[in-house]
Amino acid sequence: MEKGDGATRAYHKGNVADDLKAAARKILKTERFEDVSVRRLAREVGVTPGNFYNHFDSLDQLFLEIAADAFDTRTRAQAKLIKKADSRIDALVATALDFVDFAIREKQIFRIMFGQVPGSFANDRFREASDAAFSLLVEFIYREPRYVPGDRALSHARSTVGYGIFCLIYGLARNISENQIEFAEGDHEGIARFVEDVVRSFLDGTAVAEIQNG
């Protein structure tokens, strides 16, 4: 048994790592990931700080495990959205809406997923989960698996549209979640309309027509 904050908890083998991740996710709902510490997580779970290191090499590793879980969840969600959409453009619009909603709801995990932890791609599970998410998008766009994680140069040359669409969706999610594009507080419908209008304008040729005719 481990004691913390006056409570006593019994742990089965292998349970502590999941509890530490759950505690971190709970804190990240309302606070910046920079404010999370090993000592605080250990106290939340009811273990000693030294016990933390029996499960994770560092706080960054725990964050990257959480981010990898999030990539896996987003990949499954995207696969379902693609399957149920009425058209290919509808599928990409739905993907964008889901991604923006996720970035708003899970702002800190979104930050961790995209560049806030140094050396993230040295973590095998994080890299594989990130690659799988992008691979699904690219394969959907081209109807073939053009993205090759082991060959970045080839992937860059063969997947330019995939990168462009990803950057469009990611840019919307990042800027809206960081309030760089302003909406009235709680205007979820307004955000959804804006995201859909922006994505469709690039996918249906409106953006190109307006640039050429401008």
FENKA-V545463 format. One record per residue. N is the residue number from 0. PHI is phi as a letter, one per 40 degrees, with the letter a starting at -180 (none if undefined). D_FIRST is the distance of its C-alpha to the first C-alpha in Angstrom with 2 decimals. Layout:
BEGIN
n-><N N>
phi-><PHI PHI>
d_first-><D_FIRST D_FIRST>
END
This chain:
BEGIN
n-><0 1 2 3 4 5 6 7 8 9 10 11 12 13 14 15 16 17 18 19 20 21 22 23 24 25 26 27 28 29 30 31 32 33 34 35 36 37 38 39 40 41 42 43 44 45 46 47 48 49 50 51 52 53 54 55 56 57 58 59 60 61 62 63 64 65 66 67 68 69 70 71 72 73 74 75 76 77 78 79 80 81 82 83 84 85 86 87 88 89 90 91 92 93 94 95 96 97 98 99 100 101 102 103 104 105 106 107 108 109 110 111 112 113 114 115 116 117 118 119 120 121 122 123 124 125 126 127 128 129 130 131 132 133 134 135 136 137 138 139 140 141 142 143 144 145 146 147 148 149 150 151 152 153 154 155 156 157 158 159 160 161 162 163 164 165 166 167 168 169 170 171 172 173 174 175 176 177 178 179 180 181 182 183 184 185 186 187 188 189 190 191 192 193 194 195 196 197 198 199 200 201 202 203 204 205 206 207 208 209 210 211 212 213>
phi-><none b b a f g b b b b b c d g c c d c c c c c c c c c c c c b b c c c c c b c c c c c c c c g b c d c c d c c b b c a c c c c d c c c c c d c c d c c c c c c c c c c c c c c a c c d c c c c c c c c c c c c c c c b d c c d c c c b g c b d g c c c c d c c c c c c c c c c d c c c c c c c g a c c c b d c b c c c c c c c b c c c c c c d c c c c c c c c c c c c g c b c b c d g c c c c c c c c c c c c c c c c c c g d c c c c c c c c>
d_first-><0.00 3.80 6.74 10.13 13.44 12.57 10.23 6.72 5.73 4.67 6.54 9.44 11.28 13.61 12.26 11.41 15.14 16.38 14.25 15.61 19.04 18.87 18.00 20.89 23.23 22.66 23.59 26.50 28.01 29.20 28.90 30.24 28.18 29.38 27.34 23.94 22.01 19.04 17.78 18.31 16.62 13.46 13.62 14.44 11.56 8.90 8.60 10.94 14.52 14.59 12.03 14.65 17.18 15.50 16.59 19.65 22.30 23.08 23.02 26.33 24.97 22.47 25.48 27.66 25.29 25.42 29.18 29.58 27.89 30.38 33.28 32.41 32.36 35.63 37.24 36.54 37.81 40.91 41.68 41.67 43.85 46.29 46.57 47.34 49.64 53.36 54.48 53.27 53.78 51.89 48.98 48.90 49.26 46.34 44.27 45.21 44.40 40.96 40.27 41.48 39.45 36.30 37.15 37.62 34.42 32.20 34.12 31.46 30.43 34.17 34.64 32.00 33.70 37.02 37.17 34.92 32.63 34.74 35.10 33.51 35.72 34.39 31.23 32.27 30.36 31.54 35.08 35.24 34.02 36.49 39.28 38.70 39.05 42.24 43.58 43.47 45.47 48.02 48.46 49.07 51.65 53.58 52.94 51.98 49.09 50.67 47.59 46.70 43.57 44.72 48.10 47.87 51.62 52.60 50.14 51.49 55.03 54.42 52.07 53.74 53.81 50.14 49.32 51.65 50.10 46.58 47.68 49.31 46.24 43.84 46.26 46.43 42.65 42.18 45.03 44.30 40.58 41.57 44.32 47.04 48.84 48.92 48.68 48.55 45.04 43.75 46.72 44.91 48.14 50.02 47.56 47.73 51.55 51.71 49.48 51.44 54.78 53.90 52.62 55.54 58.05 57.05 56.84 60.04 62.30 62.71 61.39 63.78 66.71 66.14 65.87 69.04 70.95 69.74>
END
